[in-house]
């Protein structure tokens, strides 16, 4: 093997870099930045979110503290002003009226 095969090394490197750049640009295309969307927090939307989190998606099954002294370690409801407010809002299945 002489020097005549050494030109393959930089050519293979360039092909590899071009292939990596092409795959990255196809996986992560350029996108416009996200626009700021403001959603008003009405009592109906908060109640629907509470309904979805507590009864449909069961978020508190994994994302809540547990009372390990009780049988089957039930989840402990969160404390705070927002939760106290949400308890006063009646649960609704949909915000469409």
NORWO-V956530 format. One record per backbone hydrogen bond with DSSP energy under -0.5 kcal/mol. CO is the residue of the C=O (numbers start at 1). NH is the residue of the N-H. Records with the same first field share a line. If there is no record, write none. Layout:
# NORWO-V956530
CO->NH, NH
This chain:
# NORWO-V956530
2->5
3->6
5->8
6->9, 10
7->11
8->12
9->13
10->14
11->15
12->16
13->17
14->18
15->19
16->20
17->21
18->22
19->23
20->24
21->25
22->26
23->27
24->28
27->29
35->37
36->38
37->39
38->40
40->42
42->46
43->47
44->48
45->49
46->50
47->51
48->52
49->53
50->54
51->55, 56
52->56, 57, 58
53->59, 60
58->61
59->62, 63
65->76
66->68
67->70
70->73
74->67
80->84
81->85
82->86
83->87
84->88
85->88, 89
86->89
